[in-house]
Amino acid sequence: MLDDQVFYVTAGIASATTFRHNLAKRILEAFSNLHWMLQIGAPKQAIEREFRIYETLYVELTKLGVKEIGLCDAVYRQLTAKLGS
């Protein structure tokens, strides 16, 4: 990141070995924050709509066999149970 609005991204050997793990961490962060938001009383319907977007990405990466996404398994199950889906 060069500043708050300008990003410089390079692909290559280092990025190719870490980008999936970094993406899994961001999805984990999203699931964790949505779970927290539910716990403090955010409207379930609003949380569920956003959750479905991240869930689609999680499920499709799991189907592809992207092992790094397994980082999200536990919180995904917790959030799914909390949403009743």
C-alpha positions in Angstrom: 0.0 0.0 0.0 1.4 3.3 -1.0 -1.3 5.3 0.9 -4.9 4.9 1.8 -6.1 5.1 -1.8 -3.2 3.8 -3.9 -2.1 0.2 -3.9 0.7 -1.4 -5.8 0.4 -5.1 -6.4 2.9 -7.4 -8.0 2.3 -11.0 -8.9 5.1 -13.4 -8.8 6.7 -16.2 -6.8 6.2 -14.7 -3.4 2.6 -13.6 -4.1 1.7 -16.9 -5.8 2.7 -18.8 -2.6 0.7 -16.5 -0.2 -2.3 -15.0 -1.9 -4.7 -17.9 -1.1 -3.7 -17.9 2.5 -4.2 -14.1 2.7 -7.6 -14.5 1.0 -8.6 -17.2 3.5 -7.6 -14.9 6.4 -9.8 -12.1 4.9 -12.8 -14.5 4.6 -12.2 -15.7 8.2 -12.1 -12.0 9.2 -15.4 -11.4 7.4 -17.1 -14.4 9.0 -15.8 -13.5 12.5 -17.0 -9.9 12.2 -20.5 -11.0 11.0 -20.7 -13.4 13.9 -19.7 -10.6 16.3 -22.3 -8.3 14.7 -25.0 -10.8 15.3 -24.0 -11.2 18.9 -24.3 -7.5 19.5 -27.8 -7.3 18.0 -27.3 -6.5 14.3 -30.4 -7.4 12.2 -30.1 -11.0 11.2 -31.5 -10.4 7.7 -28.9 -7.9 6.9 -26.0 -10.1 8.2 -27.4 -13.1 6.3 -27.4 -11.3 3.0 -23.8 -10.3 3.3 -22.8 -13.7 4.7 -24.2 -15.4 1.5 -21.7 -13.5 -0.6 -18.7 -14.7 1.5 -20.3 -18.1 1.8 -20.4 -18.6 -1.9 -16.7 -17.8 -2.2 -15.9 -20.1 0.7 -17.9 -23.0 -0.7 -16.6 -22.7 -4.2 -13.0 -22.5 -3.0 -13.6 -25.6 -0.9 -15.0 -27.5 -3.9 -11.9 -26.6 -5.9 -9.8 -28.1 -3.2 -8.1 -24.9 -2.1 -6.7 -26.2 1.2 -6.0 -22.7 2.7 -9.7 -22.0 3.0 -9.9 -24.7 5.7 -8.8 -21.9 8.0 -12.4 -20.7 7.9 -14.1 -24.0 8.7 -14.9 -23.6 12.4 -16.2 -20.0 12.3 -18.2 -20.8 9.1 -20.0 -23.6 11.0 -20.6 -21.4 14.0 -22.0 -18.6 11.9 -24.1 -21.0 9.9 -25.6 -22.4 13.1 -26.2 -18.9 14.4 -28.0 -17.9 11.3 -30.0 -21.2 11.4 -29.1 -22.1 7.8 
